[in-house]
Amino acid sequence: MQEIKGNDYLLKTTNLVKKYKEYQAVNEVSMTINKGDIYGFIGRNGAGKTTFIRLVTRLIEKSSGTLAYNSKKNMKMGAVIEGPACYPYLSARDNLKYYAIQKNIKNKKRVDEVLEFVGLDQVDGKKLFKDYSLGMKQRLGIGLAILEQPEFLILDEPINGLDPQGIVEIREIIHRLNKEYGTTILISSHILTELSLVASRYGIINEGKLIKELTKDELEDECGQYIVLASSDNQQAKKILSDSQFNVESNGTELYIKTEKNQMEKVAQLLFKQGIYPTNYYYKEENLEEYYLNLIAGGV
Ligand SMILES: Nc1ncnc2c1ncn2[C@@H]1O[C@H](COP(=O)(O)OP(=O)(O)OP(=O)(O)O)[C@@H](O)[C@H]1O
């Protein structure tokens, strides 16, 4: 686990609980989000992601535990929770202008800056929010959330239902916000492969409990790397490889040899010498999705 130095964290929760009657939607979650993180918050439907996000944005009251921000008294926070909250009969510009007035934003150029930042500056000004594509709606939602240049941005399932192009656009916005403005971002999703392209740290929640927190590097280390082998005699192959100190598991039809890619030749030679011939032989690196499914199943 990455060491958290004194003041590096932005948000720290300790044993945070949200109960609905006897049901613990968030169950003793101790999470740390560091300044500058793009924190990928992973969990399947009903795992407790939105409830946790509503707690940290103080939309709902916690039942117990602590929640601490390490920032100035009035830290600016922006959020898009359960879809963008925009006026359907206003254009992007008018939606932004309306929020700018509400939030008392004096900088007259800010609306144009945001429109450009989220790629909506070229959209026909007569087009209303209700007629936007889902991707445009999400981008405007993010635009509203960043109007005040928040230190912390929370995006709840921002890529749900988007087409590949829409996903790429949101990903670019997230990267730019983090790199150019140093915005700390919490992004929840169950589209794990997509999350793995943006997140620098991960928290995995299941049935209300945070079951794992890890950095991108730690995830790469923990994701399994193995040779997959089917052969003329799997049982004998397993014995030969185990005798040579390889860590081998079998699923009945294939062997999984936990080792590095550069061992492929050695493994093949060991088997050939004993007259065993592969019928299928390849190297596999487990991705975030497979790691997560294994973790949820208690397999890691
Ligand atoms: N206001 C509420 N009253 C009672 N139960 C609730 C309430 N809000 C959420 N829950 C329950 O808490 C659990 C967690 O819900 P939550 O919406 O946080 O999950 P989620 O991970 O965001 O899922 P999804 O991806 O489907 O939005 C669910 O079982 C849900 O039914």
The ligand as a Tripos MOL2 file, in Angstrom:
@<TRIPOS>MOLECULE
LIG
   31    33     1     0     0
SMALL
NO_CHARGES

@<TRIPOS>ATOM
      1 N1        -32.4390    5.8950    0.2550 N.pl3     1 LIG1
      2 C1        -32.2380    4.5840    0.3520 C.ar      1 LIG1
      3 N2        -33.0350    3.8150    1.1330 N.ar      1 LIG1
      4 C2        -32.8210    2.4930    1.2630 C.ar      1 LIG1
      5 N3        -31.8320    1.8160    0.6370 N.ar      1 LIG1
      6 C3        -31.0180    2.5130   -0.1600 C.ar      1 LIG1
      7 C4        -31.1700    3.9320   -0.3450 C.ar      1 LIG1
      8 N4        -30.1830    4.3530   -1.1840 N.ar      1 LIG1
      9 C5        -29.4640    3.2530   -1.5230 C.ar      1 LIG1
     10 N5        -29.9750    2.1550   -0.9040 N.ar      1 LIG1
     11 C6        -29.4450    0.7830   -1.0320 C.3       1 LIG1
     12 O1        -28.0800    0.8050   -0.7340 O.3       1 LIG1
     13 C7        -27.3640   -0.0830   -1.6090 C.3       1 LIG1
     14 C8        -26.2510    0.6710   -2.3120 C.3       1 LIG1
     15 O2        -26.8330    1.5370   -3.2910 O.3       1 LIG1
     16 P1        -25.9570    2.5230   -4.1700 P.3       1 LIG1
     17 O3        -26.8860    3.2980   -5.0250 O.co2     1 LIG1
     18 O4        -25.0370    3.2730   -3.2970 O.co2     1 LIG1
     19 O5        -25.1100    1.5020   -5.0440 O.3       1 LIG1
     20 P2        -24.2080    1.7760   -6.3070 P.3       1 LIG1
     21 O6        -22.9220    1.0490   -6.1000 O.co2     1 LIG1
     22 O7        -24.1230    3.2280   -6.5720 O.co2     1 LIG1
     23 O8        -25.0160    1.0550   -7.4420 O.3       1 LIG1
     24 P3        -25.3960    1.5510   -8.9150 P.3       1 LIG1
     25 O9        -24.1700    1.3340   -9.7370 O.co2     1 LIG1
     26 O10       -26.5120    0.6280   -9.2670 O.co2     1 LIG1
     27 O11       -25.8190    2.9860   -8.8050 O.co2     1 LIG1
     28 C9        -28.3920   -0.6940   -2.5510 C.3       1 LIG1
     29 O12       -28.7620   -1.9650   -2.0560 O.3       1 LIG1
     30 C10       -29.5450    0.2780   -2.4650 C.3       1 LIG1
     31 O13       -30.7710   -0.3940   -2.6770 O.3       1 LIG1
@<TRIPOS>BOND
     1     1     2 1
     2     2     3 ar
     3     2     7 ar
     4     3     4 ar
     5     4     5 ar
     6     5     6 ar
     7     6     7 ar
     8     6    10 ar
     9     7     8 ar
    10     8     9 ar
    11     9    10 ar
    12    10    11 1
    13    11    12 1
    14    11    30 1
    15    12    13 1
    16    13    14 1
    17    13    28 1
    18    14    15 1
    19    15    16 1
    20    16    17 2
    21    16    18 1
    22    16    19 1
    23    19    20 1
    24    20    21 2
    25    20    22 1
    26    20    23 1
    27    23    24 1
    28    24    25 2
    29    24    26 1
    30    24    27 1
    31    28    29 1
    32    28    30 1
    33    30    31 1
@<TRIPOS>SUBSTRUCTURE
     1 LIG1         1 GROUP 0 **** ****
